[in-house]
Amino acid sequence: MSRLSLTPRQMLIVAHDLIATALALFASFYIRFEATGIDSRIGNLYPILPGFVIYAGFIYFLFRLHESKWRFTSLPDLRNIVRAYA
């Protein structure tokens, strides 16, 4: 089982990943509904955003995606990413 304490660097990685997840969700809404329909539907995103980001953080932690360095990604790291996706 993974240790429950994170180093400051790992906390920064987790924060970056969660912010990127939220921005990706906003971007997907914008791409899906375009500029004309986004205004009427953006209110639907706000209630699900916190739960989605918390769920994503749980998945990232479960598959230990915060432990690796992207500069030197190895095959086991790639396996963890694919397992998290599938």
C-alpha positions in Angstrom: 0.0 0.0 0.0 1.2 3.5 -0.7 2.3 5.7 2.1 -0.2 8.3 3.1 2.3 11.2 3.5 3.4 13.1 0.5 6.6 15.1 0.0 6.3 18.8 -0.9 7.3 17.9 -4.5 4.6 15.2 -4.7 2.0 17.6 -3.3 2.9 20.0 -6.1 2.5 17.2 -8.6 -0.9 16.3 -7.2 -2.0 20.0 -7.2 -0.8 20.4 -10.8 -2.7 17.2 -11.9 -5.9 18.2 -10.2 -5.8 21.8 -11.7 -5.0 20.3 -15.1 -8.0 17.9 -14.7 -10.4 20.8 -13.9 -9.1 22.8 -16.8 -9.4 19.8 -19.1 -13.1 19.4 -18.0 -13.7 23.0 -18.8 -12.0 22.6 -22.2 -14.0 19.5 -23.0 -17.2 21.5 -22.3 -16.1 24.3 -24.5 -15.2 21.9 -27.3 -18.4 20.0 -27.0 -20.8 22.9 -26.8 -18.8 25.7 -28.6 -19.0 29.3 -27.8 -22.7 29.6 -28.6 -24.0 26.9 -26.3 -21.5 27.1 -23.5 -23.2 30.0 -21.7 -26.4 28.1 -21.1 -24.6 24.8 -20.0 -21.7 26.0 -17.9 -24.0 26.0 -14.9 -24.3 22.2 -15.3 -20.6 21.8 -14.9 -20.1 23.6 -11.5 -22.1 21.0 -9.4 -20.1 18.0 -10.8 -16.6 19.6 -10.9 -15.7 19.2 -7.2 -16.8 15.6 -7.2 -15.0 14.8 -10.5 -11.7 16.4 -9.3 -11.9 14.5 -5.9 -12.6 11.2 -7.8 -9.7 11.9 -10.2 -7.4 12.6 -7.3 -8.4 9.3 -5.7 -7.6 7.5 -8.9 -4.3 9.3 -9.4 -3.3 8.3 -5.8 -4.6 4.7 -6.2 -2.4 4.1 -9.2 0.5 6.1 -7.7 0.8 8.5 -10.6 2.2 11.2 -8.2 5.3 9.1 -7.5 6.9 9.2 -10.9 8.9 11.8 -12.7 7.6 12.5 -16.2 11.0 13.4 -17.5 12.2 9.8 -16.9 9.0 7.8 -17.4 9.6 4.1 -17.4 7.6 1.2 -18.7 6.2 0.4 -15.2 5.0 4.1 -15.0 3.4 3.7 -18.4 1.7 0.5 -17.2 0.3 2.3 -14.2 -1.1 5.1 -16.5 -2.7 2.5 -18.8 -4.2 0.6 -15.8 -5.6 3.9 -14.5 -7.2 4.6 -17.9 -8.7 1.1 -18.4 
